[in-house]
Amino acid sequence: MKLDMKVTSIIIGMYALAALAPALADESLVSADPTRPSTAEGANYGVGGFVLQSTLVSPTRKLAIINGRAVGVGARIGRAVVTDIKPYEVTLTNAGHPIHLRLSPKLGKERKIITGSNAP
């Protein structure tokens, strides 16, 4: 009797999963990868349709993630060629013109002198 209940429960569970399968397969219901920048964030630093998402630079290799694709120096992305990969920047060449992609905007140092009148 207990075995029949277990088998029945398993069969009901399988039917429930089968009924949910179309909804589970719908990509619009799947949550986005939390480690990837949103389209709006990545587009802020994109140039010419290219968005640099990550870089990996070590003594033995250089890789970049551009538009969701892992590429190395010499790889082609459309008509552009990856010519250099640095820790926070990648250089592409497209029709002889360099394209510089950065992970974050260039930050400049600012020297501020604090005197008695503007001290916090």
C-alpha positions in Angstrom: 0.0 0.0 0.0 2.8 2.4 0.9 4.6 1.5 -2.3 1.5 2.4 -4.4 1.3 5.8 -2.7 4.9 6.5 -3.5 4.5 5.5 -7.1 1.3 7.6 -7.4 3.1 10.6 -5.8 6.0 10.2 -8.3 3.6 10.0 -11.3 1.7 13.0 -10.2 5.0 14.9 -9.7 6.1 14.0 -13.2 2.8 15.1 -14.7 3.1 18.5 -12.8 6.7 18.9 -14.2 5.5 18.1 -17.7 2.7 20.6 -17.4 5.3 23.3 -16.3 7.9 22.5 -18.9 6.7 25.0 -21.5 6.8 27.8 -18.9 10.2 26.8 -17.6 11.6 26.8 -21.1 10.4 30.3 -21.8 13.6 32.4 -21.7 11.7 35.6 -20.8 10.9 34.0 -17.4 14.5 33.0 -16.7 16.4 35.5 -14.5 19.4 37.2 -16.0 23.0 36.3 -15.1 23.8 38.5 -12.1 27.5 38.6 -13.0 27.0 40.3 -16.4 26.5 44.0 -16.6 23.1 45.1 -17.7 22.7 46.3 -21.3 22.2 49.9 -20.1 25.4 49.8 -17.9 27.5 48.2 -20.6 26.3 50.5 -23.3 27.7 53.5 -21.4 31.2 52.4 -22.3 30.5 50.8 -25.6 32.0 52.2 -28.7 30.8 51.5 -32.3 28.6 48.6 -31.1 31.3 46.9 -29.1 30.9 46.5 -25.3 33.9 45.5 -23.2 32.6 43.4 -20.3 35.7 41.9 -18.8 39.5 41.3 -19.2 41.9 38.6 -18.0 45.6 39.5 -18.3 48.3 37.2 -17.0 51.9 36.5 -17.9 50.8 33.6 -20.2 47.7 35.0 -21.9 45.4 37.9 -22.5 41.6 37.5 -23.0 38.7 39.9 -23.1 34.9 39.5 -23.1 33.5 41.7 -25.8 29.7 41.6 -26.6 29.5 38.4 -24.5 32.3 36.6 -26.5 35.7 35.6 -25.2 38.4 36.8 -27.6 42.2 37.1 -27.6 44.7 39.3 -29.5 44.2 38.8 -33.2 40.6 37.7 -33.0 38.0 39.2 -35.3 34.8 40.7 -34.1 32.8 41.5 -37.2 35.2 43.6 -39.3 37.3 44.7 -36.3 40.5 43.0 -35.1 41.6 42.9 -31.4 45.1 44.4 -31.4 45.8 44.8 -27.7 44.4 43.8 -24.3 45.3 45.6 -21.1 43.8 45.1 -17.6 41.1 47.7 -18.1 41.2 48.5 -21.8 41.1 46.7 -25.2 42.1 48.2 -28.5 40.4 47.1 -31.7 41.3 48.2 -35.2 38.5 48.6 -37.7 39.3 49.8 -41.2 42.7 51.1 -40.0 41.1 53.2 -37.2 41.8 52.3 -33.5 38.8 51.8 -31.2 39.5 51.9 -27.5 37.1 50.1 -25.1 37.4 50.7 -21.4 35.8 48.8 -18.5 35.3 52.1 -16.6 35.8 55.7 -17.6 39.2 57.2 -17.2 39.7 58.7 -13.8 41.9 61.7 -13.3 43.7 62.6 -10.1 42.7 65.8 -8.6 44.9 67.6 -6.1 43.0 69.6 -3.6 44.7 71.9 -1.1 42.9 72.3 2.1 43.4 75.6 4.0 41.8 77.0 7.1 39.0 78.6 5.1 37.8 75.5 3.2 38.8 72.8 5.8 36.0 70.4 6.6 
